[in-house]
Amino acid sequence: MSESTRSLPSLEELLAVIPGGGLVERMGIEFVEATPERLVATMPVEGNTQVAGLLHGGASCVLAETLGSIGALLHVWPGGQALGTDINATHHRSASSGLVTGTATAISLGRTLCSHEVVVTDEAGRRLCTARITNLVRPAPPG
């Protein structure tokens, strides 16, 4: 179904369906923009570091998977679900403070699979990580 023939949820409505207490909350991820084709969110470096005090690579992957999965969910909204099947990431540079921004761009929004490229940047706009997330999309189970 095309975006023009259905109503996408507002950012507030979308956030209401994300369970509280999960990784989104724990990692401090804040959504800025969310459509199936493009999603943007920020995440603090503080609290999401590895032992050397640098942004943890896994934290970048959590941000990327969150954005790609929500993009796929919006693609099948309402009544669908998105299940992550693959994620890969290349870490280009480190960050030790501030906010990072993840920008997900749809590569393919299909009937079965959705793929997004996610670029994580620092506050100066430098690329820290490039990730790709693929989700299986299908109807949500009844109930």
N, C-alpha and C positions, 0 to 999 in steps of 0.2 A: 504494500500500500504506500502510495507516495505521501510525502509530508504535506502536500497541498490538499489532500483529501481526508486527512485525519488531524486531530488536535493533539499536539504534543503537550506533555505536562509542563507547567512552569517549573523553574528551578526549585522553588519551595515545595511544590507537589512531588517532584522527583526525590528530593531529599527526605521527604516524609516516608517514602517506601524503603529507604535504606535503613536497615536495623541499627539502632543505637548501640554503642559499646563495641562496635566492630573496629576493624583496622582503619577505616576512614576517620573515625573519631580519634582513635589512639595516635595516629600519625599526624593529626592536625591538618588534614587535607580540607581545603576550602575551595568550593566550586565557584568559578567566575562565569562560565558559559557552558551550555550543554545542548547540543543537537546531535543527531546521528552522524553528521558529517564532520563536526568540529567540536571538540571539548577542551576547556581550559580550566586548570585548577592549580592552586599553590600549596606548598607544603614547607614547614620550617625545617631547617637543617638541624637546629637544636632539638635534642631528644630522638633524632633519627640518625645517629652517628655510629660508626664502628669504633673499635678500641683505640685507633689513632686520632680520633676526634674529627674524622672526615665523614661526609654524607655516606651512609651505608649503601652499597650497590643494591642490596635487597630492598631498601626504602625506595630507591628509584623505580625498581620493578613493581613494588606495591602501587606507586603512583601511576605507572603506565598501565598495569592491569586494571586498576580501578577505572581509569578513563576509557580504555578500550571496551571493557565489559559494560559500562554504562552507555557508551555509544551504541553497542550492539543491542542492548536492552531497549534503547529509544527507537532503534530501527524496527523492532517488532512490537512496539508499544501500541495499544495495550494488549494484554493477553498472551504475551510471549515471554520467553526466558532466554538468557544468554549464559552459556557455560564455557569457561575458558578451556582451550585445548592446547594452546602453545603460546609461549612467550620467550623472546630472546632479547638480549640487551648488550650493547657495546658501550662501555664507560670510557669517555674521552678525556675528562679532567675531573678534578675534585672540587668540593666546596666545604668550607669549615664553619660558615655562619650565614645568616640571612634566610631569605626565602628562595625556594626554587619554584619554577613554573613548568608544568607539564602541558604540552599542547598536542592533542591527538587529532590526526587527520585520517579520515576514512580512506582506505585503499580499495576495499571492495565491500559492498553491502548486499549480500546475496540472500537467497531463500533458505540456505543451509548454513553458510559460513559468512562471518564478517571479520574483516581484518583492518586494523588501525596502525598507523605509524605514530609513535609518541616521541616527541623531542622534549627533553628536560633541559632547561637553561637556568643559569644563575641570574642574579639581579642586574648584572652587566650585559645580559643577553648572550653570554657565551654558552655554547652547547656542552653539557655535561654528559649526556647519555642519549643514545638513540635506541628505541625499543620497537618491537613489533609484537602485537598481541592478536591472536586469532581466537574467535569464539564460535561455538556451535550455537545456532539459534533454532528454537522450536517452540511449539505452543506450550504455555504453562500448564502444569497438571491441574485437573479440576480441584476446586476447593481452595 
